[in-house]
Amino acid sequence: MREKVKALWKRCFNDSTAFIDMYFQLRYTDEVNVAIQKDTEVISALQMLPYPMTFCGHIVQTSYISGACTHPDFRGKGTMRELLKLAFDRMFQNGISFSTLIPAEPWLFSYYSQMGYAPVFQHSVEEITLPSIIPSSEIEINFISDYQEEVYQYLNRKLSEQSCCIQHISDDFRVIMTDLGISDGILVIAKQENVINGLAIAYNADESLIINELFAETKDIENSLLYYLQQHCVHSQIIRLLPPNNEQPQQSFGMARIINPKKILQLYASAFPKEEMQIELTDEQLSMNNGYYLIHKGKCEYSNEPLPGTSIQMNISELTNKILQPLHPIMSLMLD
Protein backbone atom coordinates (compact mmCIF):
# COMPACT_ATOMS: atom_id res chain seq x y z
CA MET A 1 0.00 0.00 0.00
CA ARG A 2 2.82 2.43 0.89
CA GLU A 3 4.32 2.37 -2.62
CA LYS A 4 0.92 2.77 -4.29
CA VAL A 5 0.07 5.80 -2.16
CA LYS A 6 3.54 7.23 -2.74
CA ALA A 7 3.09 6.89 -6.50
CA LEU A 8 -0.26 8.70 -6.31
CA TRP A 9 1.33 11.45 -4.20
CA LYS A 10 4.05 11.98 -6.82
CA ARG A 11 1.41 12.24 -9.52
CA CYS A 12 -0.73 14.76 -7.63
CA PHE A 13 1.82 17.00 -5.87
CA ASN A 14 4.93 18.89 -6.91
CA ASP A 15 6.95 18.10 -3.79
CA SER A 16 10.67 17.41 -3.96
CA THR A 17 11.93 13.85 -3.97
CA ALA A 18 13.70 14.54 -0.67
CA PHE A 19 10.47 15.65 1.01
CA ILE A 20 8.43 12.74 -0.35
CA ASP A 21 11.06 10.21 0.78
CA MET A 22 11.18 11.84 4.22
CA TYR A 23 7.38 11.83 4.55
CA PHE A 24 6.95 8.18 3.59
CA GLN A 25 9.86 7.11 5.76
CA LEU A 26 9.04 9.09 8.92
CA ARG A 27 5.36 10.04 8.77
CA TYR A 28 3.44 7.53 6.67
CA THR A 29 2.12 4.25 8.06
CA ASP A 30 -0.64 2.03 6.74
CA GLU A 31 -2.44 2.57 10.06
CA VAL A 32 -2.91 6.32 9.47
CA ASN A 33 -3.69 5.89 5.78
CA VAL A 34 -7.19 5.83 4.29
CA ALA A 35 -7.52 4.91 0.63
CA ILE A 36 -10.02 4.03 -2.08
CA GLN A 37 -8.95 1.47 -4.66
CA LYS A 38 -10.27 0.57 -8.09
CA ASP A 39 -9.14 -2.92 -9.00
CA THR A 40 -5.52 -2.91 -7.76
CA GLU A 41 -4.91 0.84 -8.16
CA VAL A 42 -5.17 3.42 -5.37
CA ILE A 43 -7.27 6.24 -6.83
CA SER A 44 -7.63 8.41 -3.71
CA ALA A 45 -5.79 8.57 -0.39
CA LEU A 46 -5.12 10.66 2.69
CA GLN A 47 -3.29 10.27 5.97
CA MET A 48 -4.73 11.04 9.42
CA LEU A 49 -1.69 12.27 11.35
CA PRO A 50 -2.20 12.26 15.15
CA TYR A 51 -1.59 15.45 17.14
CA PRO A 52 -2.58 16.24 20.74
CA MET A 53 -4.24 19.62 21.35
CA THR A 54 -4.84 21.66 24.47
CA PHE A 55 -8.54 22.46 24.84
CA CYS A 56 -10.46 23.82 27.83
CA GLY A 57 -7.81 22.70 30.31
CA HIS A 58 -7.49 19.20 28.84
CA ILE A 59 -5.49 17.39 26.18
CA VAL A 60 -7.68 16.06 23.38
CA GLN A 61 -6.66 14.00 20.35
CA THR A 62 -6.84 15.36 16.82
CA SER A 63 -6.27 13.96 13.33
CA TYR A 64 -4.54 16.23 10.82
CA ILE A 65 -5.52 15.49 7.22
CA SER A 66 -2.35 15.21 5.14
CA GLY A 67 -1.75 14.25 1.54
CA ALA A 68 -5.42 14.25 0.51
CA CYS A 69 -5.43 13.57 -3.22
CA THR A 70 -7.36 11.86 -6.01
CA HIS A 71 -6.05 10.48 -9.29
CA PRO A 72 -6.81 13.00 -12.09
CA ASP A 73 -8.95 10.43 -13.95
CA PHE A 74 -11.33 10.10 -10.99
CA ARG A 75 -11.78 13.72 -9.93
CA GLY A 76 -15.16 15.43 -9.92
CA LYS A 77 -16.99 12.20 -9.11
CA GLY A 78 -17.38 12.53 -5.33
CA THR A 79 -14.38 10.30 -4.56
CA MET A 80 -12.80 12.70 -2.06
CA ARG A 81 -16.11 13.16 -0.26
CA GLU A 82 -16.37 9.39 0.08
CA LEU A 83 -12.78 9.21 1.31
CA LEU A 84 -13.29 11.92 3.94
CA LYS A 85 -16.45 10.18 5.15
CA LEU A 86 -14.42 6.98 5.63
CA ALA A 87 -11.78 8.97 7.52
CA PHE A 88 -14.37 10.62 9.80
CA ASP A 89 -15.90 7.24 10.64
CA ARG A 90 -12.50 5.87 11.61
CA MET A 91 -11.67 8.98 13.64
CA PHE A 92 -14.92 8.67 15.58
CA GLN A 93 -14.27 5.00 16.32
CA ASN A 94 -10.72 5.84 17.47
CA GLY A 95 -11.86 8.48 19.97
CA ILE A 96 -10.62 11.50 18.01
CA SER A 97 -12.13 14.82 19.10
CA PHE A 98 -11.19 17.13 16.21
CA SER A 99 -9.93 16.84 12.66
CA THR A 100 -7.71 19.62 11.31
CA LEU A 101 -6.19 20.53 7.95
CA ILE A 102 -4.55 23.32 5.96
CA PRO A 103 -6.15 23.83 2.52
CA ALA A 104 -3.57 23.79 -0.26
CA GLU A 105 -5.51 26.32 -2.35
CA PRO A 106 -7.87 29.18 -1.36
CA TRP A 107 -10.87 27.60 -3.16
CA LEU A 108 -10.56 24.53 -0.95
CA PHE A 109 -11.78 26.51 2.10
CA SER A 110 -15.26 26.43 0.56
CA TYR A 111 -14.96 22.75 -0.34
CA TYR A 112 -13.89 21.65 3.13
CA SER A 113 -16.56 23.79 4.79
CA GLN A 114 -19.10 21.57 3.04
CA MET A 115 -17.47 18.63 4.84
CA GLY A 116 -17.95 20.23 8.25
CA TYR A 117 -14.70 22.18 8.63
CA ALA A 118 -14.50 25.80 9.81
CA PRO A 119 -11.61 28.27 9.22
CA VAL A 120 -10.77 28.74 12.90
CA PHE A 121 -6.97 28.78 12.69
CA GLN A 122 -5.81 32.29 11.89
CA HIS A 123 -2.63 34.26 12.24
CA SER A 124 -1.45 37.83 12.04
CA VAL A 125 1.50 38.79 9.86
CA GLU A 126 4.19 41.24 10.90
CA GLU A 127 7.09 42.49 8.81
CA ILE A 128 10.20 42.71 10.96
CA THR A 129 12.30 45.87 10.76
CA LEU A 130 15.25 45.97 13.12
CA PRO A 131 17.79 48.65 13.84
CA SER A 132 21.42 47.56 13.68
CA ILE A 133 21.69 46.50 17.28
CA ILE A 134 24.43 44.50 18.88
CA PRO A 135 23.00 41.71 21.06
CA SER A 136 24.04 41.39 24.66
CA SER A 137 27.19 39.32 25.09
CA GLU A 138 25.38 37.47 27.90
CA ILE A 139 22.97 35.95 25.36
CA GLU A 140 24.41 33.03 23.42
CA ILE A 141 22.73 32.24 20.07
CA ASN A 142 23.20 28.79 18.54
CA PHE A 143 22.08 27.25 15.25
CA ILE A 144 20.58 23.77 15.79
CA SER A 145 20.68 21.24 12.95
CA ASP A 146 19.69 17.99 14.66
CA TYR A 147 17.34 16.71 17.34
CA GLN A 148 18.27 17.77 20.89
CA GLU A 149 16.10 16.77 23.81
CA GLU A 150 16.54 20.04 25.72
CA VAL A 151 15.47 22.01 22.65
CA TYR A 152 12.37 19.87 22.24
CA GLN A 153 11.51 20.19 25.94
CA TYR A 154 11.67 23.99 25.71
CA LEU A 155 9.45 24.06 22.61
CA ASN A 156 7.05 21.57 24.19
CA ARG A 157 6.77 23.65 27.35
CA LYS A 158 6.03 26.84 25.44
CA LEU A 159 3.41 25.19 23.22
CA SER A 160 1.72 23.50 26.20
CA GLU A 161 1.31 26.91 27.86
CA GLN A 162 -1.08 27.91 25.07
CA SER A 163 -4.70 27.28 26.06
CA CYS A 164 -5.91 26.00 22.66
CA CYS A 165 -2.95 24.80 20.64
CA ILE A 166 -1.81 21.85 18.53
CA GLN A 167 1.06 20.10 20.30
CA HIS A 168 4.10 18.28 18.90
CA ILE A 169 5.39 15.08 20.50
CA SER A 170 9.12 14.28 20.40
CA ASP A 171 8.84 11.99 17.37
CA ASP A 172 7.10 14.76 15.47
CA PHE A 173 9.84 17.21 16.46
CA ARG A 174 12.34 14.84 14.84
CA VAL A 175 10.30 15.10 11.64
CA ILE A 176 10.29 18.90 11.95
CA MET A 177 14.07 18.93 12.27
CA THR A 178 14.43 16.69 9.20
CA ASP A 179 12.05 18.90 7.24
CA LEU A 180 14.05 22.00 8.19
CA GLY A 181 17.12 20.36 6.70
CA ILE A 182 15.51 19.63 3.34
CA SER A 183 13.30 22.75 3.16
CA ASP A 184 15.99 25.40 3.65
CA GLY A 185 14.78 26.15 7.16
CA ILE A 186 16.57 27.22 10.31
CA LEU A 187 16.18 26.70 14.07
CA VAL A 188 18.10 28.88 16.50
CA ILE A 189 18.08 28.97 20.28
CA ALA A 190 19.13 31.55 22.84
CA LYS A 191 20.88 30.59 26.05
CA GLN A 192 21.85 32.40 29.22
CA GLU A 193 23.96 30.62 31.80
CA ASN A 194 23.61 27.49 29.68
CA VAL A 195 19.81 27.49 29.96
CA ILE A 196 17.56 27.80 26.90
CA ASN A 197 15.36 30.88 27.17
CA GLY A 198 14.47 31.53 23.55
CA LEU A 199 13.84 29.70 20.28
CA ALA A 200 13.00 30.63 16.69
CA ILE A 201 12.04 28.45 13.72
CA ALA A 202 12.00 29.98 10.24
CA TYR A 203 11.76 28.93 6.59
CA ASN A 204 13.07 30.65 3.47
CA ALA A 205 10.28 31.48 1.03
CA ASP A 206 10.66 32.93 -2.47
CA GLU A 207 11.49 36.46 -1.36
CA SER A 208 11.22 36.38 2.43
CA LEU A 209 12.31 34.58 5.55
CA ILE A 210 9.13 33.39 7.30
CA ILE A 211 9.34 32.99 11.10
CA ASN A 212 6.83 30.30 12.05
CA GLU A 213 7.57 30.26 15.77
CA LEU A 214 9.48 32.54 18.10
CA PHE A 215 9.51 32.20 21.87
CA ALA A 216 11.60 34.39 24.15
CA GLU A 217 11.60 35.01 27.89
CA THR A 218 12.60 38.69 27.55
CA LYS A 219 12.53 41.38 24.88
CA ASP A 220 16.35 41.40 24.77
CA ILE A 221 16.34 37.69 23.97
CA GLU A 222 13.71 38.20 21.27
CA ASN A 223 15.78 41.00 19.71
CA SER A 224 18.89 38.82 19.82
CA LEU A 225 17.12 35.99 17.98
CA LEU A 226 15.75 38.40 15.38
CA TYR A 227 19.16 40.02 14.94
CA TYR A 228 20.76 36.61 14.36
CA LEU A 229 18.12 35.71 11.78
CA GLN A 230 18.58 39.06 10.07
CA GLN A 231 22.33 38.58 9.85
CA HIS A 232 21.97 35.11 8.33
CA CYS A 233 19.00 35.81 6.06
CA VAL A 234 19.55 35.79 2.30
CA HIS A 235 16.40 37.89 1.82
CA SER A 236 15.87 41.55 2.65
CA GLN A 237 12.43 40.88 4.09
CA ILE A 238 11.62 38.98 7.29
CA ILE A 239 7.98 38.06 8.01
CA ARG A 240 6.82 36.82 11.39
CA LEU A 241 3.63 34.82 11.83
CA LEU A 242 1.88 35.70 15.09
CA PRO A 243 -1.13 34.38 16.99
CA PRO A 244 -4.35 36.23 16.10
CA ASN A 245 -4.19 39.84 17.19
CA ASN A 246 -7.22 42.11 16.97
CA GLU A 247 -4.94 45.09 16.39
CA GLN A 248 -3.53 43.55 13.19
CA PRO A 249 -5.11 42.04 10.06
CA GLN A 250 -5.72 38.31 10.35
CA GLN A 251 -5.42 35.60 7.71
CA SER A 252 -7.19 32.24 7.74
CA PHE A 253 -4.83 29.38 7.03
CA GLY A 254 -6.16 26.29 8.82
CA MET A 255 -9.47 24.57 9.48
CA ALA A 256 -10.93 22.30 12.13
CA ARG A 257 -13.93 20.00 12.40
CA ILE A 258 -15.53 18.57 15.52
CA ILE A 259 -15.64 14.78 15.28
CA ASN A 260 -17.18 14.02 18.68
CA PRO A 261 -19.51 16.87 19.78
CA LYS A 262 -20.73 15.09 22.92
CA LYS A 263 -17.20 14.97 24.35
CA ILE A 264 -16.22 18.44 23.16
CA LEU A 265 -19.38 20.13 24.40
CA GLN A 266 -19.01 18.50 27.82
CA LEU A 267 -15.44 19.79 28.13
CA TYR A 268 -16.60 23.19 26.93
CA ALA A 269 -19.51 23.27 29.38
CA SER A 270 -17.21 22.35 32.27
CA ALA A 271 -14.76 25.11 31.33
CA PHE A 272 -17.52 27.72 30.92
CA PRO A 273 -20.15 26.80 33.55
CA LYS A 274 -22.09 30.04 33.01
CA GLU A 275 -22.58 29.29 29.32
CA GLU A 276 -26.15 28.36 28.37
CA MET A 277 -26.97 26.89 24.94
CA GLN A 278 -29.57 24.62 23.39
CA ILE A 279 -28.58 23.30 19.97
CA GLU A 280 -30.21 21.22 17.27
CA LEU A 281 -27.15 19.82 15.50
CA THR A 282 -26.92 18.47 11.96
CA ASP A 283 -23.87 16.53 10.75
CA GLU A 284 -24.24 15.26 7.20
CA GLN A 285 -21.17 13.03 7.38
CA LEU A 286 -21.53 11.57 10.89
CA SER A 287 -25.23 10.97 11.45
CA MET A 288 -24.63 9.69 14.99
CA ASN A 289 -23.88 13.32 15.95
CA ASN A 290 -27.32 14.53 14.88
CA GLY A 291 -29.59 15.49 17.74
CA TYR A 292 -30.24 17.99 20.52
CA TYR A 293 -27.61 19.28 22.94
CA LEU A 294 -28.30 21.29 26.10
CA ILE A 295 -25.41 23.10 27.79
CA HIS A 296 -26.51 24.14 31.27
CA LYS A 297 -24.69 24.65 34.59
CA GLY A 298 -21.44 23.07 33.46
CA LYS A 299 -23.06 19.98 31.92
CA CYS A 300 -23.93 18.88 28.40
CA GLU A 301 -27.02 16.74 27.94
CA TYR A 302 -27.82 14.96 24.66
CA SER A 303 -31.14 13.75 23.27
CA ASN A 304 -32.20 12.41 19.90
CA GLU A 305 -35.65 13.90 20.56
CA PRO A 306 -36.51 17.63 20.61
CA LEU A 307 -35.93 19.31 23.96
CA PRO A 308 -38.36 21.74 25.64
CA GLY A 309 -37.75 25.31 24.61
CA THR A 310 -36.13 26.79 21.53
CA SER A 311 -33.04 25.19 20.02
CA ILE A 312 -30.54 27.00 17.80
CA GLN A 313 -30.13 25.12 14.54
CA MET A 314 -26.48 24.54 13.64
CA ASN A 315 -24.52 22.32 11.31
CA ILE A 316 -21.22 20.83 12.49
CA SER A 317 -19.15 23.54 10.76
CA GLU A 318 -21.10 26.31 12.51
CA LEU A 319 -20.74 24.56 15.87
CA THR A 320 -16.99 24.13 15.35
CA ASN A 321 -16.66 27.83 14.59
CA LYS A 322 -18.76 28.86 17.61
CA ILE A 323 -16.74 26.74 20.03
CA LEU A 324 -13.21 27.28 18.70
CA GLN A 325 -13.13 30.77 17.16
CA PRO A 326 -13.37 32.66 20.50
CA LEU A 327 -10.51 30.52 21.88
CA HIS A 328 -8.11 31.71 19.13
CA PRO A 329 -6.68 28.22 18.44
CA ILE A 330 -3.05 27.93 17.35
CA MET A 331 -1.56 25.54 14.81
CA SER A 332 2.02 25.73 13.55
CA LEU A 333 4.93 23.64 12.28
CA MET A 334 2.66 21.29 10.33
CA LEU A 335 3.77 19.51 7.15
CA ASP A 336 1.67 21.74 4.89
C-alpha positions in Angstrom: 0.0 0.0 0.0 2.8 2.4 0.9 4.3 2.4 -2.6 0.9 2.8 -4.3 0.1 5.8 -2.2 3.5 7.2 -2.7 3.1 6.9 -6.5 -0.3 8.7 -6.3 1.3 11.4 -4.2 4.1 12.0 -6.8 1.4 12.2 -9.5 -0.7 14.8 -7.6 1.8 17.0 -5.9 4.9 18.9 -6.9 7.0 18.1 -3.8 10.7 17.4 -4.0 11.9 13.9 -4.0 13.7 14.5 -0.7 10.5 15.7 1.0 8.4 12.7 -0.3 11.1 10.2 0.8 11.2 11.8 4.2 7.4 11.8 4.6 7.0 8.2 3.6 9.9 7.1 5.8 9.0 9.1 8.9 5.4 10.0 8.8 3.4 7.5 6.7 2.1 4.3 8.1 -0.6 2.0 6.7 -2.4 2.6 10.1 -2.9 6.3 9.5 -3.7 5.9 5.8 -7.2 5.8 4.3 -7.5 4.9 0.6 -10.0 4.0 -2.1 -8.9 1.5 -4.7 -10.3 0.6 -8.1 -9.1 -2.9 -9.0 -5.5 -2.9 -7.8 -4.9 0.8 -8.2 -5.2 3.4 -5.4 -7.3 6.2 -6.8 -7.6 8.4 -3.7 -5.8 8.6 -0.4 -5.1 10.7 2.7 -3.3 10.3 6.0 -4.7 11.0 9.4 -1.7 12.3 11.3 -2.2 12.3 15.1 -1.6 15.4 17.1 -2.6 16.2 20.7 -4.2 19.6 21.3 -4.8 21.7 24.5 -8.5 22.5 24.8 -10.5 23.8 27.8 -7.8 22.7 30.3 -7.5 19.2 28.8 -5.5 17.4 26.2 -7.7 16.1 23.4 -6.7 14.0 20.4 -6.8 15.4 16.8 -6.3 14.0 13.3 -4.5 16.2 10.8 -5.5 15.5 7.2 -2.4 15.2 5.1 -1.7 14.3 1.5 -5.4 14.3 0.5 -5.4 13.6 -3.2 -7.4 11.9 -6.0 -6.1 10.5 -9.3 -6.8 13.0 -12.1 -8.9 10.4 -14.0 -11.3 10.1 -11.0 -11.8 13.7 -9.9 -15.2 15.4 -9.9 -17.0 12.2 -9.1 -17.4 12.5 -5.3 -14.4 10.3 -4.6 -12.8 12.7 -2.1 -16.1 13.2 -0.3 -16.4 9.4 0.1 -12.8 9.2 1.3 -13.3 11.9 3.9 -16.4 10.2 5.1 -14.4 7.0 5.6 -11.8 9.0 7.5 -14.4 10.6 9.8 -15.9 7.2 10.6 -12.5 5.9 11.6 -11.7 9.0 13.6 -14.9 8.7 15.6 -14.3 5.0 16.3 -10.7 5.8 17.5 -11.9 8.5 20.0 -10.6 11.5 18.0 -12.1 14.8 19.1 -11.2 17.1 16.2 -9.9 16.8 12.7 -7.7 19.6 11.3 -6.2 20.5 8.0 -4.6 23.3 6.0 -6.1 23.8 2.5 -3.6 23.8 -0.3 -5.5 26.3 -2.4 -7.9 29.2 -1.4 -10.9 27.6 -3.2 -10.6 24.5 -0.9 -11.8 26.5 2.1 -15.3 26.4 0.6 -15.0 22.8 -0.3 -13.9 21.7 3.1 -16.6 23.8 4.8 -19.1 21.6 3.0 -17.5 18.6 4.8 -17.9 20.2 8.2 -14.7 22.2 8.6 -14.5 25.8 9.8 -11.6 28.3 9.2 -10.8 28.7 12.9 -7.0 28.8 12.7 -5.8 32.3 11.9 -2.6 34.3 12.2 -1.5 37.8 12.0 1.5 38.8 9.9 4.2 41.2 10.9 7.1 42.5 8.8 10.2 42.7 11.0 12.3 45.9 10.8 15.3 46.0 13.1 17.8 48.7 13.8 21.4 47.6 13.7 21.7 46.5 17.3 24.4 44.5 18.9 23.0 41.7 21.1 24.0 41.4 24.7 27.2 39.3 25.1 25.4 37.5 27.9 23.0 35.9 25.4 24.4 33.0 23.4 22.7 32.2 20.1 23.2 28.8 18.5 22.1 27.2 15.3 20.6 23.8 15.8 20.7 21.2 12.9 19.7 18.0 14.7 17.3 16.7 17.3 18.3 17.8 20.9 16.1 16.8 23.8 16.5 20.0 25.7 15.5 22.0 22.6 12.4 19.9 22.2 11.5 20.2 25.9 11.7 24.0 25.7 9.4 24.1 22.6 7.1 21.6 24.2 6.8 23.6 27.4 6.0 26.8 25.4 3.4 25.2 23.2 1.7 23.5 26.2 1.3 26.9 27.9 -1.1 27.9 25.1 -4.7 27.3 26.1 -5.9 26.0 22.7 -2.9 24.8 20.6 -1.8 21.8 18.5 1.1 20.1 20.3 4.1 18.3 18.9 5.4 15.1 20.5 9.1 14.3 20.4 8.8 12.0 17.4 7.1 14.8 15.5 9.8 17.2 16.5 12.3 14.8 14.8 10.3 15.1 11.6 10.3 18.9 11.9 14.1 18.9 12.3 14.4 16.7 9.2 12.0 18.9 7.2 14.0 22.0 8.2 17.1 20.4 6.7 15.5 19.6 3.3 13.3 22.8 3.2 16.0 25.4 3.7 14.8 26.1 7.2 16.6 27.2 10.3 16.2 26.7 14.1 18.1 28.9 16.5 18.1 29.0 20.3 19.1 31.6 22.8 20.9 30.6 26.0 21.8 32.4 29.2 24.0 30.6 31.8 23.6 27.5 29.7 19.8 27.5 30.0 17.6 27.8 26.9 15.4 30.9 27.2 14.5 31.5 23.6 13.8 29.7 20.3 13.0 30.6 16.7 12.0 28.5 13.7 12.0 30.0 10.2 11.8 28.9 6.6 13.1 30.7 3.5 10.3 31.5 1.0 10.7 32.9 -2.5 11.5 36.5 -1.4 11.2 36.4 2.4 12.3 34.6 5.6 9.1 33.4 7.3 9.3 33.0 11.1 6.8 30.3 12.0 7.6 30.3 15.8 9.5 32.5 18.1 9.5 32.2 21.9 11.6 34.4 24.1 11.6 35.0 27.9 12.6 38.7 27.6 12.5 41.4 24.9 16.4 41.4 24.8 16.3 37.7 24.0 13.7 38.2 21.3 15.8 41.0 19.7 18.9 38.8 19.8 17.1 36.0 18.0 15.8 38.4 15.4 19.2 40.0 14.9 20.8 36.6 14.4 18.1 35.7 11.8 18.6 39.1 10.1 22.3 38.6 9.8 22.0 35.1 8.3 19.0 35.8 6.1 19.5 35.8 2.3 16.4 37.9 1.8 15.9 41.5 2.6 12.4 40.9 4.1 11.6 39.0 7.3 8.0 38.1 8.0 6.8 36.8 11.4 3.6 34.8 11.8 1.9 35.7 15.1 -1.1 34.4 17.0 -4.4 36.2 16.1 -4.2 39.8 17.2 -7.2 42.1 17.0 -4.9 45.1 16.4 -3.5 43.5 13.2 -5.1 42.0 10.1 -5.7 38.3 10.3 -5.4 35.6 7.7 -7.2 32.2 7.7 -4.8 29.4 7.0 -6.2 26.3 8.8 -9.5 24.6 9.5 -10.9 22.3 12.1 -13.9 20.0 12.4 -15.5 18.6 15.5 -15.6 14.8 15.3 -17.2 14.0 18.7 -19.5 16.9 19.8 -20.7 15.1 22.9 -17.2 15.0 24.3 -16.2 18.4 23.2 -19.4 20.1 24.4 -19.0 18.5 27.8 -15.4 19.8 28.1 -16.6 23.2 26.9 -19.5 23.3 29.4 -17.2 22.3 32.3 -14.8 25.1 31.3 -17.5 27.7 30.9 -20.1 26.8 33.5 -22.1 30.0 33.0 -22.6 29.3 29.3 -26.2 28.4 28.4 -27.0 26.9 24.9 -29.6 24.6 23.4 -28.6 23.3 20.0 -30.2 21.2 17.3 -27.1 19.8 15.5 -26.9 18.5 12.0 -23.9 16.5 10.8 -24.2 15.3 7.2 -21.2 13.0 7.4 -21.5 11.6 10.9 -25.2 11.0 11.5 -24.6 9.7 15.0 -23.9 13.3 15.9 -27.3 14.5 14.9 -29.6 15.5 17.7 -30.2 18.0 20.5 -27.6 19.3 22.9 -28.3 21.3 26.1 -25.4 23.1 27.8 -26.5 24.1 31.3 -24.7 24.6 34.6 -21.4 23.1 33.5 -23.1 20.0 31.9 -23.9 18.9 28.4 -27.0 16.7 27.9 -27.8 15.0 24.7 -31.1 13.8 23.3 -32.2 12.4 19.9 -35.6 13.9 20.6 -36.5 17.6 20.6 -35.9 19.3 24.0 -38.4 21.7 25.6 -37.8 25.3 24.6 -36.1 26.8 21.5 -33.0 25.2 20.0 -30.5 27.0 17.8 -30.1 25.1 14.5 -26.5 24.5 13.6 -24.5 22.3 11.3 -21.2 20.8 12.5 -19.2 23.5 10.8 -21.1 26.3 12.5 -20.7 24.6 15.9 -17.0 24.1 15.4 -16.7 27.8 14.6 -18.8 28.9 17.6 -16.7 26.7 20.0 -13.2 27.3 18.7 -13.1 30.8 17.2 -13.4 32.7 20.5 -10.5 30.5 21.9 -8.1 31.7 19.1 -6.7 28.2 18.4 -3.0 27.9 17.4 -1.6 25.5 14.8 2.0 25.7 13.5 4.9 23.6 12.3 2.7 21.3 10.3 3.8 19.5 7.2 1.7 21.7 4.9 
